[in-house]
Amino acid sequence: MDDHDIVKRIDDLVEEEHRLRSHPSGARGLNPDERERLADLEVKLDQLWDLLRQRRARREMGVNPDQAHLRPPETVEGYQQ
């Protein structure tokens, strides 16, 4: 997956996230499956943003960006702000 593919996937997931969040009652108005999907989207987005940052950093350092990999949820969700 190249940068363009990653950005396209991010855009698609953000669109889906916005649809879920635009529920008239907000997130609390979602059914359990929708809430689970929203949580899953948040993790997938974190993973993809991390992958894109890895690729850009590798490119800046003159390293092959294709060696970047999708990190597990436990890793990307454990980052400190």
C-alpha positions in Angstrom: 0.0 0.0 0.0 1.5 3.3 -1.0 0.8 6.8 0.5 -2.0 7.5 -1.9 -3.7 4.2 -1.0 -3.3 4.9 2.7 -4.7 8.4 2.4 -7.7 7.1 0.3 -8.4 4.5 3.0 -8.2 7.1 5.7 -10.6 9.3 3.8 -13.1 6.4 3.4 -12.9 5.5 7.1 -13.3 9.2 8.2 -16.4 9.5 6.0 -17.9 6.4 7.7 -16.9 7.8 11.1 -18.6 11.1 10.3 -21.8 9.3 9.2 -21.9 7.4 12.5 -21.1 10.5 14.6 -23.8 12.5 12.8 -26.5 10.4 14.4 -29.2 12.8 15.7 -28.7 11.6 19.3 -24.9 11.5 19.0 -22.8 8.5 19.8 -25.0 7.5 22.7 -27.9 7.1 20.2 -26.0 4.4 18.3 -26.9 0.7 18.7 -24.3 -1.6 20.1 -23.1 -2.7 16.7 -22.7 0.9 15.5 -20.8 1.8 18.7 -18.5 -1.2 18.2 -17.9 -0.2 14.6 -17.1 3.4 15.7 -14.5 2.2 18.2 -13.1 -0.1 15.5 -12.9 2.8 13.0 -11.0 4.9 15.6 -8.4 2.2 16.0 -8.0 1.5 12.3 -7.6 5.3 11.7 -4.9 5.5 14.4 -3.1 2.5 12.7 -3.3 4.1 9.2 -2.1 7.5 10.4 0.8 5.8 12.2 1.7 3.9 9.0 1.6 7.1 7.0 3.9 8.8 9.5 6.3 5.8 9.4 6.4 5.9 5.6 7.1 9.7 5.6 9.8 9.5 8.2 11.5 6.6 6.4 11.4 8.6 3.2 12.9 11.6 4.9 15.7 9.5 6.2 16.4 7.9 2.9 15.1 4.5 3.9 12.6 2.5 1.8 9.1 3.5 3.0 7.8 0.2 1.8 9.5 -1.4 4.9 7.0 0.4 7.2 4.3 -1.8 8.6 0.9 -1.6 10.2 1.5 -1.8 13.9 -0.9 -3.7 16.2 -3.7 -1.8 18.0 -2.0 -2.3 21.3 0.9 -0.3 20.1 -0.8 2.6 18.4 -3.4 2.9 21.1 -0.7 3.0 23.8 1.0 6.2 22.5 1.2 9.1 24.8 -0.1 12.5 23.8 
